[in-house]
Amino acid sequence: MISEMEYLGINNVKFTSIHPHITKTGMFNNTEAKWPRVFPLLEPEWVADQVILGTEEEREQVLLPKMVNVSMLPEHLMSTKSFRRYCQLLGNDTMKTFKKIRSE
């Protein structure tokens, strides 16, 4: 979207892309973090505060928790397949423990 706005010559609109790790909401009940000390499940209030802060600071991107910034460094050095495996080792496969909390 940023590229489209630049192409159209619209320079007075700002964007903040938010990327939180799993947040403790009803959607992720019963989900467990593989490495909770490194990538804990996030509290919704804290995530909301970080979204407001990132927007006020006009940051282009907010990765939560900040440790995600470090873990993403290898992304550009690996093939897509290798990077997905790397993410799984870090715990980015938590949907395996996801349990539906209500019937359809």
Residue frames relative to the residue before (quaternion, step in Angstrom):
aa qw qx qy qz dx dy dz
M 1.0000 0.0000 0.0000 0.0000 0.00 0.00 0.00
I 0.6122 0.5526 -0.3568 0.4388 3.57 1.03 -0.76
S 0.6548 0.5157 -0.3098 0.4576 3.58 0.95 -0.89
E 0.6395 0.5256 -0.3255 0.4570 3.57 0.99 -0.79
M 0.6567 0.5013 -0.3121 0.4691 3.57 0.95 -0.85
E 0.6387 0.5114 -0.3299 0.4708 3.58 0.98 -0.81
Y 0.6396 0.5362 -0.3191 0.4491 3.58 0.96 -0.90
L 0.7091 0.4467 -0.2467 0.4866 3.57 1.02 -0.84
G 0.4967 -0.6770 0.4159 0.3492 3.57 1.29 -0.09
I 0.4764 0.6434 -0.4547 0.3902 3.58 1.21 0.40
N 0.0075 -0.8461 0.5300 -0.0566 3.56 -0.30 1.27
N 0.6366 0.5549 -0.3296 0.4222 3.60 1.23 -0.07
V 0.5889 0.5193 -0.3875 0.4831 3.61 1.21 0.43
K 0.1796 -0.7901 0.5807 0.0796 3.56 -0.84 0.99
F 0.1905 -0.7752 0.5965 0.0838 3.55 -1.16 0.70
T 0.0485 -0.7477 0.6601 0.0535 3.53 -1.17 0.66
S 0.1969 -0.7807 0.5874 0.0822 3.54 -0.64 1.16
I 0.1696 -0.8119 0.5565 0.0488 3.59 -0.62 1.18
H 0.0138 -0.8024 0.5953 -0.0399 3.58 -0.84 1.03
P 0.0185 0.8191 -0.5728 0.0247 3.61 0.15 1.19
H 0.4956 -0.5773 0.5540 0.3380 3.51 -1.28 0.54
I 0.7505 -0.3791 0.2541 0.4780 3.60 -1.20 0.03
T 0.1924 -0.7885 0.5812 0.0588 3.53 -0.80 1.13
K 0.5028 -0.6687 0.4668 0.2866 3.56 -1.00 0.88
T 0.2657 0.7193 -0.5937 0.2439 3.53 0.00 1.32
G 0.7088 -0.4451 0.3178 0.4455 3.58 -1.21 0.15
M 0.5869 0.5994 -0.3679 0.4013 3.56 1.12 -0.61
F 0.7936 0.2913 -0.1372 0.5162 3.58 1.03 -0.74
N 0.1955 0.7720 -0.5721 0.1965 3.59 1.04 0.72
N 0.8294 0.2198 -0.1956 0.4749 3.55 -1.14 0.73
T 0.5091 0.6067 -0.4491 0.4136 3.61 1.20 0.22
E 0.1748 -0.7909 0.5814 0.0772 3.56 -0.97 0.87
A 0.4200 -0.6785 0.5433 0.2609 3.55 -1.13 0.72
K 0.4667 -0.6817 0.4906 0.2772 3.56 -0.96 0.88
W 0.7788 0.1260 -0.0413 0.6131 3.58 1.02 -0.86
P 0.1178 -0.8665 0.4786 0.0784 3.62 0.50 1.14
R 0.6381 0.5171 -0.3532 0.4480 3.63 1.06 -0.46
V 0.7044 0.4253 -0.2508 0.5099 3.57 1.16 -0.59
F 0.7950 0.0768 0.0006 0.6017 3.57 0.91 -1.01
P 0.0505 -0.8356 0.5468 0.0125 3.60 0.32 1.21
L 0.5418 -0.5330 0.5079 0.4055 3.53 -1.30 0.25
L 0.3616 -0.7869 0.4704 0.1697 3.57 -0.75 1.04
E 0.4560 -0.6586 0.5317 0.2750 3.52 -1.17 0.70
P 0.5386 -0.6639 0.4084 0.3201 3.62 -0.80 0.95
E 0.6387 0.5355 -0.3341 0.4401 3.60 0.98 -0.78
W 0.6513 0.5091 -0.3083 0.4708 3.58 1.00 -0.86
V 0.6337 0.5209 -0.3284 0.4682 3.59 0.96 -0.85
A 0.6488 0.5163 -0.3176 0.4600 3.60 0.91 -0.90
D 0.6440 0.5181 -0.3199 0.4632 3.59 0.96 -0.84
Q 0.6720 0.4977 -0.2926 0.4637 3.59 0.98 -0.86
V 0.6059 0.5406 -0.3455 0.4703 3.58 1.11 -0.68
I 0.6606 0.4943 -0.3026 0.4772 3.59 0.91 -0.91
L 0.6606 0.5109 -0.3065 0.4568 3.58 0.90 -0.94
G 0.6721 0.5006 -0.2961 0.4582 3.60 0.88 -0.92
T 0.6477 0.5061 -0.3089 0.4784 3.55 1.06 -0.76
E 0.6612 0.5053 -0.3043 0.4636 3.59 0.92 -0.90
E 0.7006 0.4451 -0.2570 0.4949 3.58 1.07 -0.78
E 0.3675 -0.7619 0.4527 0.2819 3.58 1.36 -0.01
R 0.2357 0.7697 -0.5487 0.2258 3.55 0.98 0.89
E 0.4752 -0.6811 0.4773 0.2871 3.57 -1.00 0.76
Q 0.8099 0.0725 0.0000 0.5821 3.55 1.08 -0.70
V 0.0905 -0.7651 0.6363 0.0400 3.55 -1.08 0.84
L 0.0743 -0.7799 0.6215 -0.0009 3.56 -0.60 1.23
L 0.0516 -0.8198 0.5698 -0.0227 3.58 -0.71 1.08
P 0.5213 -0.2820 -0.7945 0.1324 1.57 -1.64 1.92
K 0.7189 -0.4667 0.2908 0.4252 3.58 -1.25 0.29
M 0.5401 0.6259 -0.4002 0.3954 3.61 1.16 -0.48
V 0.5460 0.6119 -0.3982 0.4109 3.60 1.17 -0.50
N 0.5720 0.5934 -0.3795 0.4204 3.62 1.08 -0.66
V 0.6841 0.4760 -0.2765 0.4785 3.59 0.91 -0.95
S 0.6870 0.5022 -0.2947 0.4347 3.57 0.88 -0.93
M 0.6660 0.5167 -0.3037 0.4441 3.60 1.17 -0.47
L 0.4329 0.7270 -0.4504 0.2849 3.62 1.21 -0.21
P 0.7037 0.4732 -0.3017 0.4357 3.66 0.80 -0.83
E 0.4246 0.7418 -0.4530 0.2534 3.61 1.18 -0.30
H 0.7443 0.4083 -0.2224 0.4795 3.59 0.89 -0.87
L 0.6599 0.5006 -0.3070 0.4688 3.57 1.26 -0.09
M 0.7157 0.4173 -0.2253 0.5127 3.58 1.28 -0.24
S 0.5466 -0.5427 0.4995 0.3964 3.50 -1.31 0.29
T 0.6647 -0.5012 0.3620 0.4193 3.59 -1.22 0.40
K 0.6579 0.5141 -0.3103 0.4545 3.59 0.91 -0.89
S 0.6656 0.4930 -0.3005 0.4729 3.59 0.92 -0.87
F 0.6551 0.5115 -0.3175 0.4565 3.57 0.97 -0.82
R 0.6268 0.5214 -0.3457 0.4645 3.62 0.98 -0.73
R 0.6412 0.5089 -0.3209 0.4763 3.60 0.99 -0.80
Y 0.6208 0.5416 -0.3198 0.4679 3.57 1.01 -0.85
C 0.6627 0.4986 -0.2957 0.4742 3.60 0.93 -0.90
Q 0.6277 0.5241 -0.3385 0.4656 3.60 1.01 -0.74
L 0.6408 0.5191 -0.3259 0.4622 3.59 0.99 -0.78
L 0.6799 0.4749 -0.2808 0.4831 3.57 1.12 -0.68
G 0.6366 -0.5593 0.3248 0.4201 3.58 1.24 -0.13
N 0.4709 0.6783 -0.4478 0.3429 3.57 1.20 0.26
D 0.5769 0.5253 -0.4122 0.4704 3.55 0.94 0.93
T 0.2206 0.8349 -0.4779 0.1608 3.53 1.18 0.65
M 0.5294 0.6244 -0.4266 0.3846 3.60 1.16 -0.28
K 0.5167 0.6307 -0.4205 0.3980 3.59 1.24 -0.26
T 0.7311 0.3888 -0.2272 0.5125 3.59 1.14 -0.60
F 0.4260 0.7178 -0.4535 0.3126 3.58 1.28 0.03
K 0.0773 -0.7795 0.6211 0.0242 3.55 -0.98 0.92
K 0.4453 -0.6897 0.5026 0.2708 3.54 -0.78 1.03
I 0.2817 -0.8023 0.5076 0.1388 3.59 -0.85 0.96
R 0.7835 0.1546 -0.1300 0.5876 3.58 1.22 -0.09
S 0.4955 -0.6505 0.4809 0.3163 3.54 -1.13 0.57
E 0.6044 -0.5760 0.4164 0.3599 3.55 -1.22 0.50
